[in-house]
Amino acid sequence: MSELDIAGVVPLSSVDWPDHLVATVFCQGCPWRCPYCQNAAILDTRTPGIVPWADVQELLERRRGLLDGVVFTGGEALRQAAVESAIADVKALGMQVGLHTAGAYPRRLAQVLPDVDWVGLDIKSLPEDYREAAGYEGGTKAWESLAMIVDERRRRVDSASPFTYEVRTTVFPGSPAERHFEELVARIREAGVEDFALQEARAKGTDPIFQAMATHWDMSAWRMRFEEMAACARSAGFSHVEVR
């Protein structure tokens, strides 16, 4: 199996997995092109990695007992088959594994879930809106991944190795997630999701086209709409809601 293409590593992070200190591994490449993505520099699937996995292993060996675990993110962490062996290596070190994914590869998700302790899943929009939201007809796959994660939580609720997750939706003015937010939240809740996060897209660090678009937003109207969406999320029946 080829080595994982890694675009970069953060040796210590307190923000990539709630209440955990982790090393964060940024996997190169993503099949989607979400307009608000802040990691645009690492989306090209043809770009090779710049950090050998052996260097990450050495870092983790030095920090055993100091880190809670490792988060694999991207790009899209599950795009590469080599992530499976990398996750196994982390577990062999006695560390926990966190995963950020948009659910584009449900088959690979099924392979790694038994070794994953926490997932942050991005649901971009209603399934039928994915072409607009992410530039790819991936809604069916993303929502299949959502169902898989909810089932894994239920399966391991009394396990010695419990599993937790967060389902997140990012919104900006005029986005399909914003236009259909009430229906989207209702369907996410109907899918059995308990932990949900509403995220406001930030223009800083994104593609210049998105930054230019953001200059035309009516921020007064947007603040009112965002508060409506936050209230909707908080009243939808989730066990836990974060608004960012």
C-alpha positions in Angstrom: 0.0 0.0 0.0 1.3 3.5 -0.9 2.3 5.9 1.8 -0.2 8.5 3.0 0.2 11.8 1.2 0.4 14.3 4.0 0.2 18.1 3.3 1.2 19.1 6.8 1.1 18.3 10.5 0.2 20.3 13.6 2.1 18.8 16.5 -0.3 20.0 19.2 -3.9 21.1 18.8 -6.6 21.8 21.2 -9.3 22.8 18.7 -9.5 19.8 16.2 -11.2 17.4 18.7 -13.4 18.8 21.5 -11.7 18.4 24.9 -8.7 16.5 23.5 -5.0 17.4 22.9 -4.0 15.9 19.6 -1.6 16.0 16.7 -3.4 16.9 13.5 -2.5 15.3 10.2 -3.6 17.1 7.1 -4.1 14.6 4.3 -3.6 15.9 0.7 -6.4 16.1 -1.8 -10.2 16.4 -1.8 -12.8 15.5 -4.5 -15.0 18.4 -3.6 -14.8 22.1 -4.1 -16.8 23.8 -1.3 -16.6 27.6 -1.9 -15.8 28.4 1.8 -13.0 25.9 2.1 -10.0 27.3 4.1 -7.6 24.6 3.0 -7.7 25.3 -0.7 -4.0 24.9 -1.0 -4.2 21.2 -0.2 -7.2 20.2 -2.4 -5.3 19.1 -5.5 -5.3 15.3 -5.6 -2.3 15.2 -7.9 0.0 17.0 -5.4 2.3 14.6 -3.5 2.7 14.8 0.2 5.5 16.7 1.8 5.6 15.0 5.2 6.6 11.3 5.4 4.4 9.1 7.6 7.6 7.9 9.3 8.1 11.5 10.6 4.7 11.5 12.1 5.3 8.2 13.8 8.5 9.5 15.3 6.6 12.6 16.6 3.9 10.4 18.1 6.5 8.1 19.8 8.1 11.2 21.4 4.7 12.5 22.6 3.2 9.3 24.0 1.6 10.1 27.3 1.3 13.8 26.3 -1.2 13.6 23.5 -4.7 12.1 23.7 -4.6 11.1 20.1 -4.3 12.0 16.4 -6.9 13.7 14.2 -6.8 12.9 10.5 -8.2 15.7 8.4 -7.7 17.3 5.0 -8.6 17.8 2.3 -10.6 14.6 2.7 -8.8 12.2 5.0 -10.7 9.2 3.6 -9.7 9.8 0.0 -6.5 7.8 0.4 -6.5 4.0 1.1 -3.3 4.5 3.1 -5.2 6.2 5.9 -6.4 2.8 7.0 -2.9 1.6 7.9 -2.0 5.0 9.4 -5.0 4.7 11.7 -3.9 1.2 12.7 -0.4 2.5 13.5 -1.9 5.2 15.8 -4.0 2.6 17.6 -1.0 0.4 18.0 0.7 3.2 19.9 -2.2 3.2 22.4 -3.6 6.6 21.2 -7.1 7.5 20.2 -8.1 8.4 16.6 -10.2 11.3 15.5 -11.4 11.8 12.0 -12.7 14.8 10.0 -14.6 13.8 6.9 -17.3 15.0 4.6 -18.6 11.4 4.0 -17.5 11.1 0.4 -16.2 7.6 0.9 -18.7 5.5 2.9 -17.0 2.2 2.1 -13.7 3.4 3.5 -15.5 4.9 6.5 -17.0 1.5 7.2 -13.5 0.0 7.1 -11.9 2.4 9.6 -14.9 3.1 12.0 -14.0 0.2 14.4 -10.7 1.9 15.1 -12.0 5.5 15.3 -13.0 7.1 18.6 -14.6 10.3 17.3 -15.8 11.7 14.0 -16.5 15.3 12.9 -18.8 14.8 9.9 -19.6 17.8 7.6 -23.1 17.6 6.1 -23.0 20.3 3.4 -26.7 20.4 2.4 -29.8 18.3 1.6 -28.7 15.3 -0.5 -30.2 16.8 -3.7 -28.2 20.1 -3.3 -24.7 18.7 -3.2 -23.8 19.7 -6.8 -24.3 23.3 -5.8 -22.9 23.0 -2.3 -19.8 21.0 -3.1 -19.4 20.8 -6.8 -20.1 17.1 -6.8 -23.2 14.8 -6.8 -22.1 13.3 -3.5 -25.2 13.8 -1.3 -26.2 10.1 -1.3 -22.7 9.1 -0.1 -22.5 11.8 2.5 -25.9 10.9 4.0 -25.0 7.2 3.9 -22.0 8.0 6.0 -24.2 10.0 8.3 -26.4 6.9 8.9 -23.3 4.8 9.5 -21.9 7.1 12.1 -25.2 7.3 14.0 -25.4 3.5 14.0 -21.8 3.2 15.2 -22.6 5.4 18.2 -25.6 3.2 19.1 -23.6 0.1 18.7 -20.8 1.2 21.0 -22.9 3.1 23.5 -22.0 0.6 26.3 -18.7 -0.4 24.8 -15.3 -0.3 26.6 -14.2 1.8 23.6 -17.0 4.3 23.3 -17.6 6.3 20.1 -18.6 9.9 19.8 -19.2 12.3 16.9 -20.3 15.7 15.8 -22.3 16.5 12.7 -21.6 20.0 11.4 -23.2 22.2 8.8 -21.5 25.4 7.5 -23.7 28.2 6.1 -23.2 31.5 4.3 -25.7 33.9 2.6 -27.4 32.3 -0.3 -25.9 28.9 0.2 -28.2 25.9 -0.2 -27.7 25.0 3.4 -28.9 28.5 4.4 -31.9 28.5 2.0 -33.2 25.1 3.2 -31.8 25.2 6.7 -35.0 24.3 8.6 -35.7 21.3 6.4 -32.0 20.3 6.6 -32.0 20.4 10.4 -35.2 18.4 10.6 -33.8 15.7 8.4 -30.5 15.5 10.3 -32.4 15.1 13.5 -34.7 12.5 12.0 -31.6 10.6 11.0 -30.9 10.2 14.7 -28.2 12.8 15.2 -27.8 13.9 18.8 -24.7 16.2 18.5 -24.9 19.1 16.0 -22.9 22.2 15.2 -23.9 25.2 13.1 -20.9 26.9 11.7 -20.7 30.3 10.0 -18.4 30.4 7.0 -15.5 32.8 7.3 -14.1 34.5 4.1 -10.6 34.9 5.5 -8.2 32.4 4.0 -10.7 31.2 1.3 -10.5 31.3 -2.4 -10.4 34.9 -3.8 -13.7 34.4 -5.6 -15.4 33.6 -2.3 -13.7 36.5 -0.6 -15.0 38.8 -3.3 -18.5 37.4 -3.0 -18.4 38.1 0.8 -17.9 41.8 0.2 -21.4 42.0 -1.2 -23.2 40.4 1.7 -25.8 42.4 3.6 -24.3 41.6 7.0 -27.2 43.2 9.0 -29.7 40.9 7.3 -27.3 38.0 7.6 -26.9 38.4 11.3 -30.7 38.2 11.7 -30.9 35.1 9.5 -28.0 33.4 11.3 -29.7 33.9 14.7 -32.8 32.4 13.2 -30.8 29.3 12.2 -29.2 29.1 15.6 -32.6 29.2 17.3 -33.8 26.5 14.9 -30.9 24.2 15.7 -31.3 24.7 19.4 -35.0 23.9 19.3 -34.7 20.9 17.0 -34.3 18.3 19.8 -30.6 17.6 19.6 -28.9 16.6 22.9 -26.1 19.1 22.3 -25.8 22.0 19.9 -22.7 24.2 19.2 -23.0 27.5 17.3 -19.7 28.8 15.9 
